[in-house]
Amino acid sequence: MKNIKKMYISFLLCIVMVFAMTTSVLSASADTLKVTDKVSEVKKNESYSENKGQSLQTAFANKSISSCEFIYNLDDFADYIYVEFKGGGYAIFSKNTMEMMEYSMEGSLPLSDSTDKYYYAGPSNYLQKANNKFINAITKEEIGITEIEAKTFSEQIRNVINYDKTCAINVDVNNNNIREVVSNFLHSEKDVSLNDKAPDIDTTHLIRPAVGTGNLIPNYRYFAVNPLHGKNENGIYGNGNTGTCGAVAAQILLGYNNYYNDRRIIENRFLNGYDDVSNSVKYPERNPNLCTDPMSMTALTLGTRSEDTGANSFYSKVITSIMEPNTSSASIKEVYSGIKRILNEHLSIDDYEIYYQFRGWVFGYAPVSSEPIKSELNAGRPLIISLSKHLGATNHQVVGYGYQDFTYPANGGTYSGYVVHFGWRGDNCVWVNSSWCKGYISLKMNHKHNYNEVGTIPGTTRTEYKCNTCSHRTDAAINMSANDRYIERKVSLPNIYGNNYQDYYVSFRTSGNKLFQTFGEYDLKMYLFDSDNKQLAYDDDSGFDLNALFSYTVEADTPYVLRVEAYDTENMGISKIGITPASVAYSTYESIQSIYNNEIISFNANVNTTKVFCFTSQSFGYYRISTVSNDGIDGYLYLIDPESLNDCIFDDDSAGNLQALIEDYLEANKTYFLVVSTHNITVQSGNLQLSIRKIY
């Protein structure tokens, strides 16, 4: 952490004086610098009626307080209330507005019991005093700041936090224990100076998340696992735990995008399991490209090599790409430029889009707008967030992967905060107030996976698929070719990651209507998202029984995400999804056309579709289903039992003369799903006659 310079404080004093007279134009006057390789309009937040990501639970609903105490601003005013929860977790509130500054559902602040006062200068800046000197509680570094500087700094923080907040201060936490304990604390006879007396606050209510605003990116578990990353020890870059936060944030962000979006970003030698002596991967189970299960999610498979130095340390590579030797910090621009240098080693400029923004100082401090940050998070993309030097005496850069808004219900005023990986091991889920945010770096990868089937994953019933271009691996991929008539996949819920949903990477060689549905005995929901996590289609119970079904017109060679989600996670198991390019866009299973014996079905190769039907057997028995053609059209059949998890039955030429034949036992009064098509739906046109009869 750099000492605050007197020259800079003199300038800051002038700024504060002007700020006091011009707060009405603060936001409009703040200097904004934007840099981008590919200029694109930042999308506004979009609202959808259904799932966009994983919503956060109501803050502290299951927590109870173990202690409350005041935390001081640098001028010894008790501006904050620190609440610590039983079993771990904490929150910091502004005393004057009860606005939450930051919280974590785990851990506590690194404060020592050897002092009577604790000081707060923003996220990551938890201070104490020793010999009348401020000490950073995390780094143990002494901070050189005079009494005048401390007073100026504190006043500026109060101006920012209280700026444009004229709303009432009675907000709610949905937890009776918290209400009671904090109320008693604020109204107790605590020994504080006159300036530290508790304000007149309606402590029946403290804080409540705004309904529907909490959101985590779909792949948030990457950060929950806490991937292996920079150690911040003994290197020539930075000093102890300080100075390298930008490089650590870049390492985590690049690791995330390498794991999910483009495996070309990081070479094998920078991934865990690599042996420098043999120049090969010695421990393949630590490497995401070589581990047995392609979906392995451990700190090793998700992380990158993090030795302080060494040619094969990704941590060292990121630092040397971002920072000059023997320097102690990196700006947003330096981190942005370093990330570009790393990406450009293996990718073209068309493979990614990178953008950064930061706020400057004109007439005071104004945080960066939350709209573009939320837009990135709504699109399912994590990003680097820079916390203000002016509100914390140092730059600290973190990786954001969610947000949660809070509201003052008395008049509807709302403020935002971000869910971040703080960069230090264990601090992987912390909420920080958006007022601390002065800038961000966003990264969008443009590579589209093109998967081939590899085979069954050893020891499982799942199948591995690998991208032909970047070698990304998954057990959930569907590339529907131009001549695919019907595709199905097994779904395991809750899946191996503990989710109650499974996401499939899906693409189609031809555009047009596709019929999506789930099969099996469980109650399932189904979503279709575009590559920006925008919801395109959704259904709950329109399929067979409690299954999901919808039709959607897709674009060719465009990536989609198909999500299958359990309505109830209890007693879940294996289910199945099926997709076919149906000629009719059906909205319910019951509305699918019923087939009648010896019905004539016409096909047009220009449409590239199949015909789908439902057939209800009147009695149990052995049935013969076949196609007949008088003009040499090659027929194809699929028979799907909507309750069964077995693979569908299909046939091409068993009836002779290029005709399809399926013979099987059918249950009484059950409605089966049939897909009828030509062998090559892109070429063959003509008529097929479908025959169904019970043999015995």
C-alpha positions, 0 to 999 in steps of 0.5 A: 500500500503506497503512503498517501502523498502530501502533495496529492492531499493538498490537491484533494483538499481543493477538490473537496472544497469545490465538491462541497459547492457542486454536489448537484453536478457530481455525476455529470462532471466526473471524468470518464475514460473508456478504452476498447478494442471493439466498440460496442454499445453496453446493453441495458439490464434486461428482465426475464420472467424466469431463471437468469442465473443463481439468485442469492438467498435473503441476506442473513436469513439463517444467521444469528449475531455473536457480536456488534461493535463500532468501527471508526473512520480515520478521524476517530468518528464511529461511522460504521457498525461491525456485526459478526455472525455465529458460525462465521460471516460478518457485515459492515453498515454505515451508522448514519444511513444503515447502508451496508458497506460489505458482507461475507457469509463466511469468515470475519475481519482480521482484527486483533483483540489487542487494541480498543479501536478498529478502523475501516477504509473500504473493502480490503482496508481494515486498520488498527493503530499501534504507537499512534500509527495506522497498521493494515490488519491484513498486510501488517504494513504501516500507513504514513498518514497525518492527522489532517490527511486522515480528517480529509480522507474521512470527510470525503468518504462520508460525502460519498456514502451520504451523497444523494441519499435523502431516503429514510433509513429504516430498511429490513433484514428478514431475521428477528435475532438480528433486529433485536441484537442490533437494536439493543446495541444501538440503544445501549449505554456504550462508552463512546465520545459525544460524536459517536452516539447512536443515531435515531434509527428505526431499528425494527428494520435494518436491511432487505434485498430487493426482490429479484435483483440478486444474481450469480453467473451460471458458472459461479461454482468455479469461484466457490471452489476457490481455484489455486492462484497467486501466493503473493509471497517472496517474489520481486513483484509487490511487497508481501500480500500487497501490490499484486492484486491486479495480477491475481485477479487477471490470473483468476479471470483468465483461468475461468475463461480457459476452463469454460470458453477457450482452452487455447488461452493457457498452455499445459505447462502453466496448468497444475500437474506439469513436471518441469524436469520431464517437460510433461504432465506428470499428474494428469488428474490435476490437469483439466485437459487430461483428467479422467472426468472432463467435469472435474472441479477441484482447486487444482483443475480449475486453477493454474500454477502459482509458484512465485517465480519460474518459467512455467508459473502462470502466476509469474507470467501474469505478473511479468506481463502486467507489472514492471520489475520491483514495482508495487501495484498495477493500474487498471490500464496496466492489467488490461494491457497485460491480459491482452498480451497474454491472449494475443500469444495464442489467439487472434483479435477476433477471438475476444473482446476486452474493455475497461473503464475507470473514473477520474477526479473532477469536483470529487469522487463518483463511483463507476456506473453499475449498469455495464457491470451488471450487464456483463454479469447478467450475460454470465461473464465475470469481470475484474472490478477495481475498488477505489484508491480514494476510498481505501488508500490503495487500489484493490482489484477483485473478480466479480461474479454476481451482484445483489441490490438492497433497498430502503422500502420507505421510499424505494431507494436502492443501492447495489453491491457486487459478489466478488472473489477477493483474491486471497485464499478463502475470501472467495464470496464477499459482497462489496458496496458499489460505491467503492467501485471506480472501474472494471475490465470486462472480457468476452470470448468469441470462440464457438465450441465445435464438439466431437464425441470422444467416448464413455467417461471411465467409471461412469455412464456419461459421454465425453465431448471435445471441441475440435478447435480449442480442446474444451471438454464436457459431458454435455454437448449437442451439435445437431448436423444438417441431417440429424433427425432426432438427438437425445441425451441422458440428464443426471439431476442433481448432477455431479457438481451438486447443481439442481440443473444441467447445462448443455452446449447446443448448436445447429447446422441448419436454422429453423424450428426445433422441438425440445422436450424432456422425458422421464418420471420427474418434474423438470423445467427447461430453458434456452439461453443465447451466448449472452445468457439471455433467456429465449425460451422456457417451460415447466409442465407442457411436456408428457406428465410433468416434463417440459416441452417447447419449440424455438426457431434457432439460427444456424451455427449459433451457440445456445445453452439448453438448461434442464432443471429440477423443480424439486431436488428431492428424489431426483435421478436420471432423466432424458432430453430429446430434440428434433427439427419438427415441421410444426411448432408444438406448444404441448405434448397433447397437441402433437398430431396423433397418427392414424393407421396407413396415414400418408406423410409428405416430406419436403427436403427444402424444409429439412424437418421431420414429422412428429406424432403421438400414438396411443396403444389401446391394449397391451401387445406386440406392435409392428410400426413400419414405413412404406413408399411407392416412389423409392423414398428411404424411410426412418423411424424413432419410437420414444417411450416418454416414461422410460430412460432407455435409449429410444428405438430407431430403424432405417431399412429393416422392412426392406426396400429402404423402409424402416421397421420397429417391432416392440411390446407397447403398454395399454393406454400409453401415448408414445412419441414417434419421429418419422422422416426420410433418411436424408432430410436435406435431400429427399422429398416425397411421400411415406405411408406409416403403418401401425398394427398389433401382431398379438 
